Amino acid sequence: MTLIPHANDKSVPAPAVLRGHVTRATGRLRDTAVHVGRLVEDKTPDPVLAGALRTATRVRDTAARAGRLAGHRRFDSVRAGAGRAATLARANRTALTTAAGVLTAAVLARRARRARRARRTK
């Protein structure tokens, strides 16, 4: 891997390497969006299905757009933004973990409530 020195970080990948990372990440995001779309389609009632499929399509389109932008842009601003985001994430690990836990608990509680409501209406 070719590395380019950067003011904040001494191990920033070269643009070609970063472009490869972005291409792979774009592919993974696209695959994940397709997979999520299939899961949603299989397990979601029809009224909710249309909105969920729109969301999956938006994610897939965003991944494609990110891949196109990565192919056409210089990476100085991307590298700087990624460095700031990584520094912020490292500095706030507890807050990020707490937020992820709260979000997961909220989703699970909502799911359980829907399941109880669905059982009551049967």
N, C-alpha and C positions, 0 to 999 in steps of 0.2 A: 504494500500500500504506500503510495506517495503522499507525503505529508507536507503541508505548507505552514510555516510559522504564522501565528496570529497573536495579536497583542494580549488577548485574554487567555489563550490556550495554545500550548505548543504542539498539540497533536490534532490539528484540523486537517481533514482529508483534502486532497487536491480536487479541483472541479470535476475531472473525469471520474474519480472514485466516488465523489458525492453524487454525481449524476447516476452512476450505477446503483448506489444505495436508494436513490429516489425512484428509479425505475422498478427495482425489486419491491420497494414499499408500495408503489402504486399498484403493482400486480397483486400483492397480498391484500390491499384494500379492496380491489375490484373483486377478487375471489371471495373475500369475507362478505362483501355486499351481496353477491349472488347467493352465498350460503345462507345469510340472514334472510334474504328474500324468500328462499325456499322454505326455511323453517317457519317464517311468519305465515306464508301461504298455507302450509300444512296445519298449523295449530291455531290460526286466528279465525274468529267468526267473520262471515262475509261483510257485515257493515264496517268493521275495523280494517279489513284487508286492504281496501283501496288506499287509505292513508298510509298504512305501513309500506305498501309497495312504492308509493310516491317517495317516501323517506329513503328506502333502499336505492331507488333510482337516483335521488339527489346525491347520496353518498358515492355511488358509482361515478356519476358525472363529475363530482368534486375531485375524486381520485384521478380521473382522466385529465381534468383541467390542470391539476397540480403536476401531473407528469408532463403535460405540454409546456407549462410555464418553466419547469425545471430544465427542459431541453433548450429553451430559448433565452434564458436569463443568465446574467453573470451571478456568481454565487457569493459575492462580498456581502451584500445585504442579508442574504439567507444565512450565511455563516455567522454574521453578527447577531441576527435574531435567534438563531439556534443556540448560540453561546449564552445569550441573555436568558433564554428559556431554561436551558440546562442549569445555569447558576441559580435561577429562581426556584426551580424544582428541587435542587440539592439543598437550598437554604430553607425550604418550607416542606420538607418530607412529611412531617407530622401533620401539618394542615392538609396536605394533599391526601394522605392516607385517611385522615378523619373524614374529609369530604367524600372520598370514594366509599367509605363504610356507611356514611349517612345516606348517600344516594342508593347504595345497594339495599340497605334496610328499608328505605322508602319504596323501592320497586317491589321488594318481596312482600311488604305489608299490603301494598295496593293489589298485588297478584292474589294474595290470600283473601283479601276482602272481596275481590271479584269472584273467586271460587266459591266462597260462602254464599254470596248473593245468588250465584248461578244455581247452587244446590237448593236454596230456599224456593226459587221460582219453578223448579221442576215438579 
